[in-house]
Amino acid sequence: MAVHPVPNPSTGRTPTTHSAKNQGPSKPKFPLKKPVHPKAEEVTRAGVVWVAVSAGLVILVLLIIFILQNQERVTVNYLGATGELSLGMALFIAAVTGGLLVAIAGAARILQLRSQRRHPKDDSSGPGTAGGKEH
């Protein structure tokens, strides 16, 4: 008497049995990911520079568009000096001046930290201090 396999209700497929000669290395249902070369994800200086230059160019194009769209002449007063220039250019000059002030303050702080690193103060000269720090 032959036994007929019962179809699986969830898939509607009939289970199959494998004979010994059909068994071999099984193939995965989904293809495996290709191995990634270890250097493929490495960040290089050239890549970082390329991204920075590209981002800078995009920002520059956006600034040029802003300046060209704001050509109305405005009167600018600064410390007693008066002049007329386009609104876009006045805002651009203000932004660049603010950026320069931030860069100068940042550079001063970096120089201060480097100086402290080169010439550390020796606080561990007295007895009773552990590693130069008091608790």
Buried (B, 14 or more C-beta within 10 A) or exposed (E): EEEEEEEEEEEEEEEEEEEEEEEEEEEEEEEEEEEEEEEEEEEEEEEEEEEEEEEEEEEEEEBEEEBEEBEEEBEBEEEEEEEEEBBBBBBBEEEEEEEEEEEEEEEEEEEEEEEEEEEEEEEEEEEEEEEEEEE
